[in-house]
Amino acid sequence: MSGLFSMESKIVVVTGGAGYLGSAVVRELLAHGARVAVASRNPPDITETGQSLIYIKCDVSSTESIREMYAEAKRAFGRIDVLVNCAYYGAGYGPAGTIDKMSDEDWAKGVDGAVGAAFRCTREILPYFEEAGGGNIVHFSSMYGIVSPDPSIYGTSGQNNPPNYGAGKAAMLQFARYSAAHLADRNIRVNCVVPGAFPDPKKQPPEEFMRNLENKTMMKKVGTPEEIAGPAVFLASDASGYMTGASIVVDGGWTAW
């Protein structure tokens, strides 16, 4: 593949690349010619022939695990050009995940899973980017880093979004801007994808809740994984070469009205 969107010369690490959205990003990167290291607690459900895809077990809550993962990725591919941060872990979901009931421990873990992991992954990749003469980071935030969840659409669905999630994802947007400003002189770009409603059907969200989500968007539909993969690959490729510190919102118009 040739052209601006080609990833044929790129080595990409995707944290959380076995997840619902992450696996779609990995597939699209591979389709555009990238060689990809999936860093996740679980292997991706992707069949790839040849030497374009490797899986590295990684716990992004652990600096040591992240360091080991990058070292393994470099051994396999020789260098690292792009980091896509899809990984997230949370805490405080369910009845205890409200402002009045959430524990200090759950609050801290949820914020760490949203932005702390991305900080560690960013810090630890810098020596590899400096060795390569530059690099590119694509973070995943959320529309709930921009607006609050609307309590009226959740009802008794059990899908409620805890307060630590949006707080961490808002911090993710700021961390991306901060990183872009402070790493530009090292030829490192940093941008964010901001997904809207992308519910995983395997989690069997209630039909009424799904209708509420759809009706909240301008397009009257929720997103599919492929619809987030395109913007992620755009930011990972040279097609976005003059972009840094930017956020691309992919939410069907949710946050625009």
C-alpha positions as MATLAB code, in Angstrom:
seq = 'MSGLFSMESKIVVVTGGAGYLGSAVVRELLAHGARVAVASRNPPDITETGQSLIYIKCDVSSTESIREMYAEAKRAFGRIDVLVNCAYYGAGYGPAGTIDKMSDEDWAKGVDGAVGAAFRCTREILPYFEEAGGGNIVHFSSMYGIVSPDPSIYGTSGQNNPPNYGAGKAAMLQFARYSAAHLADRNIRVNCVVPGAFPDPKKQPPEEFMRNLENKTMMKKVGTPEEIAGPAVFLASDASGYMTGASIVVDGGWTAW';
ca = [
       0.000    0.000    0.000;
       1.261    3.463   -0.894;
       0.091    6.965   -0.114;
      -0.384    9.091    2.967;
      -2.242    6.421    4.921;
       0.294    3.675    4.309;
       1.733    2.115    7.468;
       4.131   -0.211    5.662;
       7.270    1.237    7.236;
       5.761    1.562   10.714;
       6.259   -0.528   13.850;
       3.293    0.029   16.166;
       2.680   -0.973   19.779;
      -1.015   -1.115   20.665;
      -1.806   -1.363   24.366;
      -5.194   -2.937   24.987;
      -5.063   -4.310   21.449;
      -7.124   -7.375   22.365;
     -10.137   -5.321   23.471;
     -13.367   -4.515   21.666;
     -12.063   -1.300   20.081;
      -8.368   -2.098   20.275;
      -8.654   -5.246   18.178;
     -10.391   -3.279   15.401;
      -7.553   -0.749   15.458;
      -5.015   -3.566   15.215;
      -6.803   -5.116   12.218;
      -6.875   -1.790   10.392;
      -3.212   -1.103   11.118;
      -2.335   -4.513    9.702;
      -4.510   -3.868    6.662;
      -2.511   -0.688    6.022;
       0.793   -2.549    6.196;
       1.982   -1.951    9.756;
       3.781   -4.464   11.890;
       2.033   -4.536   15.245;
       2.880   -5.614   18.777;
      -0.301   -6.119   20.802;
       0.388   -5.397   24.469;
      -2.443   -6.775   26.573;
      -3.269   -9.052   29.460;
      -4.945  -11.410   26.989;
      -3.992  -12.394   23.426;
      -5.927  -10.829   20.548;
      -8.509  -12.831   18.644;
      -6.786  -12.089   15.349;
      -5.386  -14.615   12.887;
      -2.406  -13.190   11.053;
       0.013  -15.071    8.864;
       3.615  -14.016    8.450;
       5.587  -11.831   10.823;
       3.344   -8.769   11.040;
       1.728   -9.403   14.431;
       3.079  -10.422   17.812;
       1.421  -10.621   21.204;
       3.219   -9.488   24.352;
       1.562  -10.040   27.700;
       1.550   -6.749   29.557;
      -0.009   -5.227   32.653;
      -0.107   -1.453   32.117;
      -0.567   -0.862   35.841;
       3.050   -2.027   36.260;
       6.026    0.040   35.100;
       8.213   -3.065   35.057;
       5.746   -4.919   32.840;
       5.637   -1.969   30.424;
       9.442   -1.835   30.277;
       9.659   -5.543   29.551;
       6.996   -5.235   26.850;
       8.826   -2.460   24.993;
      12.106   -4.337   25.168;
      10.437   -7.411   23.681;
       8.785   -5.374   20.938;
      12.134   -3.890   19.966;
      13.789   -7.312   19.950;
      11.081   -8.572   17.612;
      10.897   -5.625   15.210;
      14.112   -3.656   15.706;
      12.505   -0.359   16.703;
       9.188    1.270   17.702;
       7.649    4.102   15.664;
       4.118    4.505   17.024;
       2.335    3.920   20.319;
      -1.451    3.556   20.351;
      -2.795    3.635   23.912;
      -6.123    1.780   24.000;
      -5.619    0.082   27.364;
      -7.919    0.968   30.239;
      -8.842   -0.546   33.586;
     -11.397    0.796   36.004;
     -12.993    0.393   39.396;
     -16.194    1.440   41.103;
     -18.740    0.132   38.665;
     -22.088   -0.963   40.035;
     -23.991    0.243   43.124;
     -20.792    1.391   44.872;
     -19.781    3.550   41.909;
     -21.512    6.767   42.905;
     -20.111   10.017   44.271;
     -21.463    9.347   47.745;
     -20.370    5.685   47.926;
     -17.130    5.375   45.946;
     -14.102    4.493   48.069;
     -10.766    6.297   47.900;
      -9.215    3.110   46.548;
     -11.720    2.746   43.697;
     -11.413    6.421   42.831;
      -7.632    6.218   42.600;
      -7.632    2.976   40.613;
     -10.165    4.247   38.068;
      -8.294    7.497   37.458;
      -5.033    5.585   37.200;
      -6.543    3.197   34.666;
      -7.733    6.093   32.523;
      -4.642    8.317   32.563;
      -1.950    6.861   34.843;
      -1.353    3.888   32.557;
      -1.033    6.198   29.555;
       1.494    8.318   31.472;
       3.614    5.270   32.271;
       3.428    3.997   28.703;
       4.432    7.427   27.403;
       7.322    7.890   29.814;
       8.790    4.469   29.156;
       8.632    4.707   25.346;
      10.584    7.959   25.118;
      14.047    6.336   24.977;
      12.899    4.211   22.027;
      11.544    7.233   20.175;
      14.690    9.222   20.871;
      16.785    6.378   19.486;
      14.576    6.294   16.366;
      14.749   10.070   15.882;
      11.097   10.682   16.720;
       7.761    8.996   17.215;
       4.008    9.258   17.314;
       1.549    8.634   20.163;
      -2.189    8.146   19.788;
      -4.116    8.145   23.065;
      -7.717    7.103   23.612;
      -9.849    9.419   25.708;
     -13.677    9.490   25.814;
     -16.559   11.866   25.189;
     -17.078   11.598   28.955;
     -13.825   13.484   29.301;
     -15.692   16.372   27.610;
     -19.262   16.072   28.896;
     -20.948   14.331   31.809;
     -22.953   11.156   31.317;
     -26.652   12.019   31.135;
     -28.198   10.168   34.124;
     -31.577    9.986   32.389;
     -30.350    7.574   29.716;
     -28.992    5.024   32.194;
     -31.972    4.423   34.451;
     -31.765    0.944   35.986;
     -29.745   -0.486   33.092;
     -26.704   -1.256   35.243;
     -24.510    0.432   32.621;
     -23.863    3.504   34.781;
     -20.566    5.299   34.265;
     -18.626    5.993   37.495;
     -17.254    9.464   38.326;
     -13.608    8.381   38.209;
     -13.886    7.349   34.529;
     -14.716   10.749   33.074;
     -12.329   12.519   35.439;
      -9.496   10.301   34.230;
     -10.452   10.664   30.578;
     -10.578   14.460   30.920;
      -7.088   14.281   32.388;
      -6.101   12.178   29.382;
      -6.989   15.043   27.044;
      -4.851   17.444   29.063;
      -1.966   14.991   29.318;
      -2.002   14.578   25.526;
      -1.829   18.344   25.035;
       0.903   18.677   27.651;
       2.914   15.846   26.091;
       2.515   17.323   22.621;
       3.880   20.665   23.814;
       6.803   19.233   25.728;
       7.849   16.541   23.239;
       7.531   18.438   19.963;
      11.208   19.428   20.049;
      12.047   15.703   20.077;
      10.058   15.115   16.881;
       7.304   13.317   18.801;
       3.648   13.944   17.972;
       0.830   13.261   20.468;
      -2.879   13.232   19.619;
      -6.124   11.792   20.978;
      -9.044    9.826   19.644;
     -12.214   10.608   21.606;
     -14.798    7.825   21.205;
     -18.462    8.324   21.940;
     -20.953    5.498   22.452;
     -19.374    2.225   21.368;
     -21.120   -0.405   23.520;
     -19.811   -3.954   23.263;
     -22.707   -6.235   22.226;
     -21.022   -9.170   23.969;
     -21.831   -7.444   27.262;
     -25.519   -7.592   26.305;
     -26.581   -4.040   27.193;
     -30.374   -3.763   27.676;
     -32.383   -2.810   24.585;
     -33.923    0.259   26.229;
     -30.476    1.525   27.188;
     -29.254    1.005   23.615;
     -32.191    3.017   22.273;
     -31.403    5.789   24.736;
     -27.798    5.878   23.522;
     -28.847    5.966   19.884;
     -31.365    8.761   20.426;
     -28.752   10.861   22.216;
     -26.649   11.126   19.049;
     -27.327   13.275   15.999;
     -26.938   10.227   13.765;
     -29.312    8.101   15.863;
     -26.876    5.209   16.058;
     -24.068    3.898   18.223;
     -20.594    3.413   16.823;
     -19.018    0.259   15.451;
     -15.368   -0.645   16.135;
     -14.420    0.000   12.505;
     -15.660    3.573   12.837;
     -13.091    4.276   15.554;
     -10.309    2.355   13.799;
     -10.247    4.747   10.840;
      -9.519    7.899   12.865;
      -6.948    5.996   14.951;
      -5.065    4.855   11.846;
      -5.240    8.397   10.438;
      -3.520    9.747   13.549;
      -0.991    6.891   13.530;
      -0.068    7.517    9.892;
       1.818   10.270    8.110;
      -1.530   11.576    6.831;
      -1.777   13.460   10.143;
       1.823   14.660    9.975;
       0.985   18.292   10.785;
      -1.193   17.413   13.774;
      -0.146   17.353   17.391;
      -1.991   18.207   20.592;
      -5.261   17.570   18.767;
      -8.332   15.498   19.617;
     -10.629   13.855   17.096;
     -14.120   13.315   18.506;
     -15.910   10.269   17.058;
     -19.328   10.315   18.707;
     -22.063   10.605   16.095;
     -22.530   14.230   17.109;
     -23.234   13.514   20.802;
     -21.068   16.327   22.188;
     -21.920   18.824   19.437;
     -25.406   19.658   20.726;
];
